[in-house]
């Protein structure tokens, strides 16, 4: 069963990237084929957390725009056999729903069972684009009031995009 999980938060510093890396790694360790995407164009660092800074060349925007096929763009993790990664572009990309659906379709065709997206903080435009292809959402928050308020707004956005399975961490 193909699943796309977007991990989001109402603000930065809540642990989205750590959770994304942990979930993707755990799924790969369980024998699942996983594509993890750094969706935070404003502050991409999933490649650093996964030890893949020298491995990633193409971004999710390159695939969504049709510049390169996912098969060439997805960088395999050097130590975790069933894990591959796409990074975020340096600047905020203009994304179309069709482009995002193309990315998801290519992931499914390549045999990925899960796509885990480390989403941007807050209500960045990319979040809505990722929500359009997600089957599940995880909203992460710290216990402070500002983080909880932001998490609520993000959860509502995900629900507006018809993600019926939204969980809070």
N, C-alpha and C positions, 0 to 999 in steps of 0.2 A: 504494500500500500504506500503510495507516494504522499509525503506530507511536507508542507512548507511552514516552518515555524518562524515568526518574526518576534524578536525579543526587543522590547522598547521600554522607555521610561519617560517621565515628565521632565527630567533634568539630568544633567551630566553627573558623573561621579557616583552612580548608584550600584555599579557592578555589572552593567550590561555585557561588556566585553568579556569579563571573567566568566559570567554565566554562559555566554554563547560558546566560548572556547571549551568550557567544561561539558556542556550538553553535547556538542559536536564530537568531542573526544570520547565521551562515554558511549555514545551511539556507535561510533566506529569500533571501539573496543568490544562492543556486543556483537560485532560482525555485520553491522549495517553499513551500507555505502552512503557517505555523507558529503555534501557540498556545503561549506560554510562560507558565507558572504559577509564581508565588512561593508555595511551599509551606511557608515557614518563618514560622509565626505568631509565634514567639518573637522573631524579629529580622528582620522583613521589610525588604528594601532593594533588591530587584530593580528596582523602579520608579525608584529613584535612579540605579542603574547604567545603565539604558536611557534615562534622560532623560525619564521619563514620569510624574513625580510629580504633575503637574497633570492627567493624562489618565485615571488609573484611579479608578474609583468603587466598583465591585462586586468582591467577593472570590470565590474559588473556592467558599467555603462557601455564599455566596448562591445560586450555581448548583446546587450539590449538594443543597441543601435545597429547591430549587424556588421560591425567592423571586423569581428573575428568570431569564429564558432566557439562554443563553450568547450568543445573537445580539445581545442588548442589553448584556450585561455585558462582553464582550471588547472591550477598548480597542485600536484600531489604532495602531500606532507612527506618529508624525508624519513620520518620514523613511524608514523601511524598509517598503516597500510591502506585502509579504506577511507581516508580523509583527504579531501581536496579543498582548495580555497580560491576565492576571487577576492581581490581587494577593492577598495573604494577609489574613485577618481580623486584627483587633488582638489578640484572645485565641485560645487553642486551641479550635477548634470540635469539637463532637461530630459525627462523620461516620459515615454508614452506607455499607455496600457498595453498596446500591441507588442512593444518591445519587451516589456516585463513578462508578458505571456510567452513570448518567444524564448526568453531565458528559461522560464520554468519548463516549457515543453522540451527544450534541449536537455535539461537536467534529467527529466523523466526518461527520455529516449536513451540517454547514456547509462541508465540503470541506477541512478542515485535514488535511494529510498527516502532520504531526508535532505531538505535544504534548510539550513539554520541561518537566519539573517540577524546579524548584530546591527540592529536599527539605529538610526540617529537619535540623539537626545531631543526631547521636546516634540514640537509639532512641525518639524521640518517637512518640506514638500515631498522629500523622498519617502517618508513614512507612509503616506497615502499610496504611493506607487507600490511599495512592498506589500502593503495591506491588500492590494488588489489581487495578489497572487497567493497570499497566505491562506492556509487552512486552519491554522491555530495561532494564537498570540499569547505571549508571556509578557506581562508588565512588571517591571521590577521597581521597587521603591525602598527608600530608607524610612525610618519611623518619624522623621520630622514633617511638620505640617505642609511645608512647601513641596516636598517630594510627594506626599500623599495626594495633594491637590493636583499636581501635574500628572501623576499616575492615573487619577480618575479621568482627566481630560483625554489622555492617550487611550485609555480603555474605551471611552465613548467613541473616539475616532475609529478604532478598530471595529467596534460593533457597527458603526455607520457603514463600514466597508463590508459588512455581512460576515465578519468572522464571529461565529457563534461560540467558539471555544476560546475564551480569554481567561487566563489564570493570573493571579497576583503572587509575586514572590517578594 
